[in-house]
Amino acid sequence: MRGKTERKTYEQVVKVFKPNRAKLITHNFGTRAVSLKVTDENGKVVRASKKIVNNNRIRVTVYDTIVNAKIQLRGTAAAKRPVINRVGEGFLKALMGIRNIKFEYNRTQGSMLSGFLPEPSYFGMTNFSFNGAPGLGFVLGKQDEDFLEEAVKKNYLLQDNIVNEPYLMTREERFTLRSTIEPIRSLRITLTANREYFDNNSQYYSFDKNGQFSKGKLFRTGNLSMSYLSLKSSFFNISDRNTYDSKSFDKFLSARQGISEQLAKEHYGDAYRSKYNSETGYYEAFGPTAQDVLIGAFHEAYGGKRKGLLPNVSQILPNWKITYSGLNAVPAMKKIFKRINIDHSYKSTYNVGGYTTNLDYDGTDVLNNRGDLVPEIEVNSITIDERMEPLLGLKMEWQNNLTTNVSINRGHLMQLNVGSGMLNESANSEWVFDFGYRFEDVNLFVGKSHKSRKFKNDLRILAGFTLRKDYTILRQLFDGESQLTAGQESFLYKLAADYALSDRLNVRLFYDRTVRNPYISRSFPSIVSNVGFSVRFNFTDFEKEYRPFASRKKKRIAKGN
């Protein structure tokens, strides 16, 4: 179905139109289908020609001098669509820009119960003597925390104190989401989101000499890793080299009071106001070093939103990689570059290294020696690891066999040690410049002058320079003090040459030099240089081409002839 069109006209008067001198006319019709008519001052049509430049411009040429020449253009172009239509089409194009979506969710569970007497038969269940133990639900994959009690009631277990193994339950969850989007031509965005969760429960049980069943406390361990967003603290900046202050850390410290109030509301209900301590600014059982207070403030300061220790699947946030190759279509760029791409990547991960059941927790409001509520699950440390590699990258392949890669990389790692009340913060920034040039068909002679062997292949020269800065700062949560514990400024220079003697044999010469200048006095400056060569031989398809027996057979035939 063809869209609506409209007829357009354009007129322009040229006082003196000289012959064989093209006049550039801008009509803005938005079409190449343009008719031309040129008349003189008496209205007589004169001979003229046109050359289309683009949809909005043409060049007009006359063959005699014309005074007060009148140029008339007519064209038919698509009518302008209403704004709402253009917005709607833009939305549909963005929606259609979703190239693919891949979603995976895997959940694996298992149980191990020692001293289980029934022997499985058909379909994994026993015969009628044990009423089909362990049950259809268990055989189909159901994992029940109360299965131990059920097994005791139905006499499934060996009632003997020689059994000293706990009842184990394991759970593993893996979630992955990946999507590729092209909202506009040459712009590719890859979104990724993932979560890995491991949880193990163990519980000891026993029978006394009278067959009386008893069980111990349920002990839980596990770890978590998930994609995250920590853009609020991405651009790490040290305000003062003497104090090493950080705005994000200051916000972390101040956010604790607000988190303390929120937790008190959830725990005490309407009576939470009576638990406020005006001297400290915190609420009872939720002081400045309470585990839940620190974790909530940590998320709010570095992630922008309060979360608990173990965020669920609905709280996963995406990471991304962006590549733009649209400059390859610009005519001016084509003359200079064979290929030019712009890259950006962002990856942030939230990790709970390992959590365990708090043995002091008994289900009541038990306080520790600092007056904070004892949590059911305790954790030693949690981390946020953020990387932008690159923050901005530029890859250029020039028309003259030169390649240039420039990238700016940044990294930021925050590790909160809950038990010790410390925050380890590491940051790095890196500028990378790589250059390469390929010399085509370079002749190389190996051996003595009268027995030398000639090689003719490409020679690649590679050079690079990297500037990197690293900081590691220890921040105390009790007094807010910060101390630089490690850090350095590094310069890396590298030079290499590659030459292929054959399709499988490659020789490389290299020289690297790294200069490190530490920021702390107890470390020393260092210079490390590496120089050498390497020889690489590729054995791919070697057997197919190296056939010594076949060659011998050919020689014998030749000799016989």
C-alpha positions as CSV (number, residue, x, y, z in Angstrom):
1,M,0.0,0.0,0.0
2,R,1.5,3.4,-1.1
3,G,1.5,6.3,1.3
4,K,0.0,9.7,0.7
5,T,2.0,12.1,-1.6
6,E,2.0,15.8,-2.2
7,R,3.1,17.9,-5.2
8,K,5.8,20.4,-4.5
9,T,7.1,23.4,-6.5
10,Y,10.2,25.6,-6.2
11,E,11.2,28.8,-8.1
12,Q,14.4,30.8,-8.1
13,V,15.6,33.7,-10.2
14,V,19.2,34.1,-11.3
15,K,20.1,37.6,-12.5
16,V,22.9,36.4,-14.9
17,F,23.0,32.7,-15.5
18,K,26.3,32.0,-17.4
19,P,26.7,29.0,-19.7
20,N,28.3,25.7,-18.7
21,R,28.5,26.8,-15.1
22,A,26.4,24.5,-12.9
23,K,24.2,26.2,-10.4
24,L,23.5,24.2,-7.1
25,I,19.8,24.5,-6.2
26,T,18.5,23.3,-2.8
27,H,14.8,22.5,-3.1
28,N,14.3,20.2,0.0
29,F,11.6,18.1,-1.8
30,G,12.9,14.9,-0.2
31,T,12.9,13.1,-3.6
32,R,15.0,12.5,-6.7
33,A,12.1,12.7,-9.1
34,V,12.3,16.4,-10.0
35,S,11.3,18.1,-13.3
36,L,13.2,21.2,-14.5
37,K,12.1,24.2,-16.5
38,V,14.2,27.3,-17.1
39,T,12.8,30.5,-18.8
40,D,14.4,33.8,-19.7
41,E,13.1,37.3,-18.8
42,N,10.5,37.1,-21.6
43,G,9.1,33.8,-20.4
44,K,10.7,31.8,-23.2
45,V,11.8,28.3,-22.3
46,V,15.6,27.9,-22.8
47,R,17.6,24.7,-23.1
48,A,19.0,23.4,-19.7
49,S,20.1,20.2,-18.1
50,K,20.1,18.9,-14.5
51,K,22.2,16.6,-12.4
52,I,20.7,15.0,-9.2
53,V,22.9,15.5,-6.2
54,N,20.6,13.9,-3.6
55,N,17.0,14.0,-2.5
56,N,17.1,17.7,-1.7
57,R,19.6,19.2,-4.2
58,I,20.3,19.3,-8.0
59,R,22.8,21.1,-10.2
60,V,21.4,23.1,-13.2
61,T,23.4,24.0,-16.3
62,V,22.4,26.3,-19.2
63,Y,24.2,26.6,-22.6
64,D,23.7,30.4,-23.3
65,T,23.9,33.4,-21.1
66,I,20.5,34.1,-19.7
67,V,19.5,37.3,-18.0
68,N,16.9,37.1,-15.2
69,A,16.7,33.3,-15.6
70,K,13.8,31.7,-13.8
71,I,14.4,28.2,-12.5
72,Q,11.2,26.2,-11.9
73,L,11.2,22.8,-10.2
74,R,8.4,20.4,-9.6
75,G,8.3,17.1,-7.7
76,T,6.1,14.6,-6.0
77,A,7.2,13.4,-2.5
78,A,5.7,11.6,0.4
79,A,3.5,13.7,2.6
80,K,4.6,14.5,6.1
81,R,3.0,12.2,8.6
82,P,1.5,13.4,11.9
83,V,3.8,13.5,14.9
84,I,1.9,10.7,16.7
85,N,2.4,8.4,13.7
86,R,6.1,9.1,13.6
87,V,6.4,8.4,17.4
88,G,4.4,5.2,17.0
89,E,6.6,4.0,14.2
90,G,9.7,4.9,16.2
91,F,8.4,2.8,19.1
92,L,7.6,-0.1,16.8
93,K,11.1,0.1,15.2
94,A,12.7,0.0,18.7
95,L,10.5,-3.0,19.6
96,M,11.4,-4.7,16.3
97,G,15.0,-4.0,17.1
98,I,15.0,-6.8,19.6
99,R,16.9,-9.5,17.7
100,N,16.8,-12.3,20.2
101,I,16.0,-13.2,23.8
102,K,17.4,-16.2,25.5
103,F,16.1,-17.2,29.0
104,E,17.3,-20.1,31.1
105,Y,16.3,-21.1,34.6
106,N,17.7,-24.3,36.1
107,R,17.0,-25.6,39.6
108,T,18.7,-28.7,41.0
109,Q,17.8,-30.2,44.4
110,G,19.0,-33.2,46.2
111,S,18.6,-35.0,49.6
112,M,20.8,-37.5,51.4
113,L,19.4,-39.4,54.4
114,S,21.6,-42.1,56.0
115,G,20.1,-45.1,57.7
116,F,17.2,-45.3,55.3
117,L,15.9,-48.9,55.4
118,P,13.5,-49.3,52.5
119,E,15.0,-50.7,49.3
120,P,13.6,-49.2,46.1
121,S,12.0,-51.3,43.5
122,Y,9.8,-50.3,40.6
123,F,9.7,-46.5,39.8
124,G,12.2,-45.9,42.7
125,M,9.7,-46.9,45.4
126,T,9.5,-49.9,47.7
127,N,6.9,-52.7,47.7
128,F,3.9,-52.8,50.1
129,S,6.0,-53.5,53.2
130,F,7.0,-49.8,53.4
131,N,3.9,-48.4,51.7
132,G,5.8,-47.3,48.6
133,A,8.5,-45.3,50.4
134,P,9.9,-42.7,49.9
135,G,6.7,-41.7,48.2
136,L,5.6,-40.6,44.8
137,G,6.3,-36.9,45.5
138,F,9.9,-37.6,46.5
139,V,10.5,-39.8,43.4
140,L,9.2,-37.0,41.2
141,G,11.7,-34.5,42.7
142,K,9.8,-32.9,45.6
143,Q,12.2,-31.8,48.3
144,D,10.6,-31.5,51.7
145,E,12.3,-30.2,54.8
146,D,9.9,-32.3,56.9
147,F,10.8,-35.5,55.2
148,L,13.1,-36.5,58.1
149,E,10.2,-36.3,60.6
150,E,8.0,-38.2,58.2
151,A,10.6,-41.0,57.8
152,V,10.8,-41.3,61.6
153,K,7.0,-41.6,62.0
154,K,6.8,-44.3,59.3
155,N,9.8,-46.2,60.7
156,Y,11.9,-45.7,57.6
157,L,15.2,-45.2,59.5
158,L,17.6,-47.4,61.3
159,Q,17.2,-46.7,65.0
160,D,20.8,-47.1,66.0
161,N,23.3,-44.7,67.4
162,I,26.0,-45.9,64.9
163,V,24.4,-43.6,62.3
164,N,26.3,-40.3,62.7
165,E,25.6,-38.6,59.3
166,P,23.4,-35.6,59.0
167,Y,20.3,-35.2,56.9
168,L,21.5,-33.2,53.9
169,M,19.4,-31.0,51.5
170,T,21.1,-29.2,48.6
171,R,19.6,-26.6,46.3
172,E,21.2,-24.9,43.2
173,E,19.6,-22.2,41.1
174,R,20.9,-20.7,37.9
175,F,19.1,-17.9,36.1
176,T,20.4,-16.4,32.8
177,L,18.8,-13.8,30.6
178,R,20.5,-12.6,27.4
179,S,19.1,-10.3,24.7
180,T,20.5,-8.6,21.6
181,I,18.9,-5.3,20.6
182,E,19.5,-3.1,17.5
183,P,17.4,0.1,18.1
184,I,19.0,1.8,15.2
185,R,21.1,0.5,12.3
186,S,24.8,-0.3,13.2
187,L,24.1,0.0,17.0
188,R,24.1,-3.3,18.8
189,I,23.3,-3.6,22.5
190,T,23.8,-6.9,24.3
191,L,22.0,-7.2,27.7
192,T,22.9,-9.9,30.2
193,A,21.5,-10.7,33.6
194,N,22.3,-13.7,35.7
195,R,22.0,-15.1,39.2
196,E,23.7,-18.2,40.8
197,Y,22.5,-19.4,44.2
198,F,23.7,-22.4,46.2
199,D,22.1,-23.4,49.5
200,N,23.0,-26.4,51.7
201,N,21.0,-27.5,54.8
202,S,22.3,-30.1,57.2
203,Q,20.7,-31.5,60.4
204,Y,22.0,-34.2,62.7
205,Y,19.6,-36.7,64.3
206,S,19.8,-39.6,66.7
207,F,17.9,-42.3,68.5
208,D,18.6,-43.2,72.2
209,K,18.6,-46.7,73.6
210,N,14.8,-46.5,74.0
211,G,14.3,-45.6,70.4
212,Q,13.5,-42.0,71.2
213,F,14.1,-39.6,68.3
214,S,15.9,-36.3,68.6
215,K,17.4,-33.9,66.1
216,G,19.9,-31.1,66.3
217,K,19.7,-27.5,65.0
218,L,19.3,-27.0,61.2
219,F,22.6,-25.6,59.9
220,R,22.5,-23.7,56.6
221,T,25.4,-22.6,54.4
222,G,25.6,-21.2,50.9
223,N,26.7,-18.4,48.5
224,L,25.2,-16.1,46.0
225,S,26.4,-14.2,42.8
226,M,24.2,-12.0,40.7
227,S,24.4,-9.2,38.1
228,Y,24.1,-5.8,39.7
229,L,24.1,-2.0,39.0
230,S,26.4,0.2,40.9
231,L,26.5,3.3,38.7
232,K,26.1,5.7,41.6
233,S,29.7,5.0,42.7
234,S,31.2,4.1,39.3
235,F,33.5,7.1,38.9
236,F,35.6,6.6,41.9
237,N,37.4,9.8,42.9
238,I,39.7,10.6,45.8
239,S,39.0,14.1,47.0
240,D,42.1,14.5,49.2
241,R,45.3,12.5,49.0
242,N,45.7,13.0,52.8
243,T,42.3,11.9,54.0
244,Y,41.2,9.7,51.0
245,D,37.6,10.8,51.4
246,S,34.9,9.4,49.2
247,K,31.4,10.7,48.7
248,S,30.0,7.2,48.4
249,F,31.5,6.1,51.7
250,D,30.2,9.2,53.4
251,K,26.7,8.4,52.1
252,F,27.2,4.8,53.3
253,L,27.9,6.0,56.8
254,S,25.0,8.5,56.9
255,A,22.5,5.9,55.3
256,R,22.8,3.6,58.3
257,Q,20.5,5.7,60.5
258,G,17.7,5.6,57.9
259,I,18.1,1.9,57.5
260,S,18.0,1.5,61.3
261,E,14.7,3.3,61.3
262,Q,13.2,1.1,58.5
263,L,14.3,-2.1,60.2
264,A,12.9,-0.9,63.6
265,K,9.5,-0.2,61.9
266,E,9.5,-3.7,60.4
267,H,10.5,-5.4,63.7
268,Y,8.6,-3.4,66.3
269,G,5.7,-2.1,64.4
270,D,4.0,1.0,65.7
271,A,6.0,0.8,68.9
272,Y,9.3,1.5,67.1
273,R,9.4,5.1,68.1
274,S,9.9,4.1,71.8
275,K,13.1,2.2,70.8
276,Y,14.9,5.3,69.5
277,N,18.1,6.3,71.2
278,S,18.6,10.1,70.8
279,E,22.2,9.9,71.9
280,T,23.3,7.5,69.2
281,G,20.7,8.4,66.6
282,Y,19.9,4.7,66.1
283,Y,17.1,2.3,67.2
284,E,17.4,-0.4,69.8
285,A,18.9,-3.7,68.4
286,F,19.7,-1.9,65.1
287,G,22.9,0.0,65.9
288,P,25.5,1.3,63.4
289,T,27.3,-2.0,63.2
290,A,24.3,-4.4,63.1
291,Q,24.6,-6.8,60.1
292,D,21.3,-5.9,58.5
293,V,21.9,-2.1,59.0
294,L,25.3,-2.4,57.3
295,I,24.1,-4.5,54.4
296,G,21.1,-2.2,53.7
297,A,23.2,0.9,53.8
298,F,25.9,-0.7,51.6
299,H,23.3,-1.4,48.9
300,E,21.8,2.1,49.2
301,A,25.1,3.9,48.9
302,Y,26.7,1.9,46.2
303,G,23.7,0.4,44.4
304,G,21.1,3.1,44.9
305,K,18.4,1.0,46.5
306,R,18.1,-0.9,49.7
307,K,18.3,-4.7,49.4
308,G,18.7,-7.6,51.8
309,L,21.6,-10.1,52.1
310,L,20.2,-12.5,49.5
311,P,18.2,-10.6,46.8
312,N,15.8,-12.8,44.8
313,V,15.4,-13.3,41.1
314,S,13.1,-10.3,40.7
315,Q,15.9,-7.9,41.9
316,I,18.4,-8.9,39.2
317,L,19.7,-5.9,37.3
318,P,21.2,-6.2,33.8
319,N,24.7,-5.5,32.5
320,W,25.5,-4.6,28.9
321,K,27.9,-4.3,26.0
322,I,27.4,-1.7,23.3
323,T,29.0,-1.7,19.8
324,Y,28.5,1.1,17.2
325,S,29.8,0.6,13.6
326,G,27.7,3.4,11.9
327,L,30.8,5.4,11.1
328,N,31.8,2.8,8.5
329,A,28.9,4.1,6.3
330,V,30.0,7.7,6.3
331,P,31.6,8.5,2.9
332,A,34.3,10.7,4.5
333,M,35.3,7.9,6.9
334,K,35.4,5.3,4.1
335,K,38.2,7.2,2.4
336,I,40.3,7.0,5.6
337,F,39.3,3.8,7.4
338,K,38.6,0.3,6.3
339,R,36.8,-0.3,9.6
340,I,36.0,1.8,12.7
341,N,34.0,0.7,15.7
342,I,33.1,2.2,19.1
343,D,32.7,-0.1,22.1
344,H,31.5,0.2,25.6
345,S,31.0,-2.5,28.2
346,Y,29.6,-2.5,31.8
347,K,29.6,-5.5,34.2
348,S,28.9,-5.4,37.9
349,T,28.5,-8.4,40.2
350,Y,27.1,-8.7,43.7
351,N,28.7,-11.6,45.6
352,V,28.0,-13.2,49.0
353,G,31.1,-15.2,49.5
354,G,29.6,-17.6,52.1
355,Y,26.9,-17.4,54.7
356,T,26.2,-19.7,57.6
357,T,23.5,-20.2,60.3
358,N,24.2,-18.1,63.4
359,L,24.5,-20.6,66.2
360,D,23.5,-17.9,68.7
361,Y,20.1,-17.4,67.0
362,D,17.2,-19.2,68.7
363,G,14.2,-17.5,67.2
364,T,13.9,-14.8,69.9
365,D,15.2,-11.3,70.2
366,V,18.7,-12.2,71.3
367,L,21.2,-9.3,71.4
368,N,25.0,-9.6,70.9
369,N,27.6,-7.9,73.0
370,R,27.2,-4.7,71.0
371,G,23.5,-4.6,71.7
372,D,22.5,-5.5,68.1
373,L,19.9,-8.1,67.1
374,V,21.5,-11.5,66.4
375,P,20.6,-12.4,62.8
376,E,19.5,-15.9,61.8
377,I,22.1,-16.0,59.0
378,E,25.5,-14.4,59.4
379,V,28.0,-13.5,56.7
380,N,31.6,-12.5,56.9
381,S,31.8,-10.3,53.8
382,I,29.9,-9.2,50.7
383,T,31.4,-7.6,47.6
384,I,30.4,-5.5,44.6
385,D,32.8,-5.9,41.7
386,E,32.3,-3.4,38.9
387,R,34.2,-3.3,35.6
388,M,34.0,-1.1,32.5
389,E,36.3,-2.7,30.1
390,P,36.2,-0.6,28.1
391,L,34.4,2.5,29.4
392,L,35.1,3.8,25.9
393,G,37.0,1.9,23.2
394,L,37.9,2.9,19.6
395,K,39.1,0.3,17.1
396,M,40.4,1.7,13.8
397,E,41.7,-0.1,10.7
398,W,43.1,2.4,8.3
399,Q,43.3,2.2,4.5
400,N,47.1,2.1,4.7
401,N,47.3,-1.1,6.8
402,L,47.7,0.7,10.1
403,T,45.6,-0.4,13.0
404,T,44.9,1.7,16.1
405,N,43.1,0.6,19.3
406,V,42.4,3.1,22.1
407,S,40.5,2.1,25.2
408,I,39.8,3.6,28.6
409,N,39.1,1.0,31.3
410,R,37.9,1.4,34.8
411,G,37.4,-1.0,37.7
412,H,35.9,-0.6,41.2
413,L,35.7,-3.3,44.0
414,M,34.0,-2.8,47.3
415,Q,34.3,-5.5,50.0
416,L,32.3,-5.0,53.2
417,N,33.7,-7.1,56.1
418,V,30.6,-7.2,58.4
419,G,32.2,-8.8,61.4
420,S,35.3,-6.5,61.6
421,G,33.4,-3.3,60.6
422,M,35.7,-2.4,57.7
423,L,35.3,-1.6,54.0
424,N,38.1,-2.5,51.6
425,E,37.8,-0.4,48.5
426,S,39.9,-0.9,45.4
427,A,39.8,1.2,42.2
428,N,41.8,1.3,39.0
429,S,41.8,3.3,35.8
430,E,43.7,2.4,32.6
431,W,44.5,4.1,29.3
432,V,45.6,1.7,26.6
433,F,47.0,2.7,23.2
434,D,47.9,0.0,20.7
435,F,49.2,0.4,17.2
436,G,50.0,-2.0,14.5
437,Y,51.2,-1.9,10.9
438,R,51.4,-4.7,8.3
439,F,54.2,-4.6,5.7
440,E,53.0,-6.8,2.8
441,D,55.2,-9.3,0.9
442,V,58.4,-8.7,2.9
443,N,61.4,-10.7,1.6
444,L,63.4,-12.6,4.2
445,F,66.5,-14.6,3.5
446,V,67.6,-17.3,6.0
447,G,70.9,-19.1,5.8
448,K,74.3,-18.6,4.1
449,S,74.5,-16.4,1.1
450,H,74.9,-19.3,-1.4
451,K,72.4,-21.6,0.4
452,S,69.9,-19.1,1.7
453,R,66.2,-19.7,1.6
454,K,63.8,-17.0,0.6
455,F,60.6,-16.2,2.4
456,K,57.9,-13.8,1.2
457,N,55.2,-13.0,3.7
458,D,53.7,-10.1,5.7
459,L,55.5,-8.6,8.5
460,R,53.5,-7.2,11.4
461,I,54.9,-4.5,13.8
462,L,53.0,-4.0,17.0
463,A,53.6,-1.2,19.6
464,G,51.6,-0.2,22.7
465,F,51.6,2.0,25.7
466,T,49.5,1.6,28.8
467,L,49.1,4.0,31.8
468,R,47.4,2.4,34.8
469,K,46.6,3.7,38.3
470,D,45.6,1.5,41.3
471,Y,44.3,2.3,44.7
472,T,43.4,0.1,47.7
473,I,41.9,1.9,50.7
474,L,40.9,0.5,54.0
475,R,37.9,2.4,55.5
476,Q,36.9,2.0,59.2
477,L,33.2,2.0,59.9
478,F,33.6,2.8,63.6
479,D,35.4,6.1,63.3
480,G,35.0,6.8,59.5
481,E,38.8,7.0,59.0
482,S,40.4,5.9,55.7
483,Q,43.9,4.7,55.0
484,L,45.7,3.9,51.8
485,T,47.1,0.4,52.1
486,A,48.3,-0.2,48.5
487,G,48.5,1.7,45.2
488,Q,50.8,2.5,42.3
489,E,51.1,4.2,39.0
490,S,52.3,1.8,36.2
491,F,53.6,2.5,32.7
492,L,53.8,-0.4,30.3
493,Y,55.7,-0.2,27.0
494,K,55.6,-3.0,24.5
495,L,57.0,-3.6,21.0
496,A,56.8,-6.8,18.9
497,A,57.3,-8.1,15.4
498,D,55.6,-11.1,13.9
499,Y,56.6,-12.9,10.7
500,A,55.1,-16.0,9.2
501,L,57.8,-18.2,7.7
502,S,55.0,-20.5,6.4
503,D,51.3,-21.3,7.0
504,R,52.3,-23.1,10.2
505,L,55.5,-21.6,11.4
506,N,55.5,-18.1,13.0
507,V,58.4,-16.2,14.6
508,R,57.8,-13.4,17.0
509,L,60.3,-10.9,18.6
510,F,59.1,-8.9,21.6
511,Y,60.2,-6.3,24.1
512,D,58.2,-5.3,27.2
513,R,59.0,-2.7,29.9
514,T,56.9,-2.0,33.0
515,V,57.7,0.9,35.3
516,R,55.9,1.0,38.7
517,N,55.8,3.9,41.1
518,P,54.1,3.1,44.4
519,Y,52.0,5.6,46.3
520,I,53.0,4.3,49.8
521,S,56.5,4.6,51.3
522,R,56.9,1.0,52.3
523,S,56.9,-0.1,48.7
524,F,59.7,0.6,46.3
525,P,59.7,1.7,42.6
526,S,60.5,-1.1,40.2
527,I,61.3,-1.6,36.5
528,V,60.8,-4.9,34.8
529,S,61.9,-5.6,31.3
530,N,61.3,-8.6,29.1
531,V,62.9,-9.3,25.8
532,G,63.0,-12.4,23.7
533,F,61.6,-14.3,20.8
534,S,59.0,-17.1,20.4
535,V,58.4,-19.7,17.7
536,R,55.0,-21.1,17.2
537,F,54.2,-24.1,15.1
538,N,50.6,-25.1,14.2
539,F,49.9,-28.8,13.9
540,T,46.4,-28.4,12.5
541,D,45.7,-30.8,9.6
542,F,49.4,-31.8,9.8
543,E,48.6,-35.5,9.2
544,K,46.7,-34.8,6.1
545,E,49.5,-33.0,4.4
546,Y,52.5,-35.0,5.8
547,R,52.2,-38.4,4.1
548,P,55.7,-39.9,4.0
549,F,54.6,-43.4,2.7
550,A,52.7,-41.9,-0.2
551,S,55.7,-39.9,-1.3
552,R,58.0,-43.0,-1.1
553,K,55.6,-44.9,-3.4
554,K,55.7,-42.1,-6.0
555,K,59.5,-42.2,-6.0
556,R,59.5,-45.9,-6.6
557,I,57.2,-45.6,-9.6
558,A,59.3,-42.9,-11.0
559,K,62.5,-45.0,-10.6
560,G,60.9,-47.9,-12.3
561,N,60.0,-45.9,-15.3
